[in-house]
Amino acid sequence: MDKSTPEDRLLAALSYPFWYMAFPIFLVAPRFQQRPFLKYHVYQALALGLVILWGGVTLWTTAAVLGKFGLFGLLLYPFLKLAEWAAFLATGYAAVGAWLGKRTELPYITEFVRPLLHECSSKGSPPE
């Protein structure tokens, strides 16, 4: 478990569903930039949010285009709903982990964010 204050844990948990507001606030407030736990989760929330946004736009656009060709749109609907639930569950998992004071690791997202945090890229737990 990481050393973090209750305020850090709350802000880190809220940064996942509100990533579009959390990152600009984090960049503007210098007192938040000195907290490694919060920095880790804010950057990870930004990356997760952008992946979900980009993936959602891509999937829905593909479904709209292929939906013009008969039955393809109907066949894509369950896949789109599955992707929405996966995004919801990934966000919830990361937010609950942040609330509990853990540095939740998400596949690919954490490895992408690690160089931005100036942490080592080993697969163990991040340095404290």
Secondary structure, DSSP 8 states (H G I E B T S, - for coil): -----HHHHHHHHHHTTTHHHHHHHHHH-HHHHT-HHHHHHHHHHHHHHHHHHHHHHHHHHHHHHHTTSTTHHHHHHHHHHHHHHHHHHHHHHHHHHHHTT-----TTHHHHHGGGGT----SS----
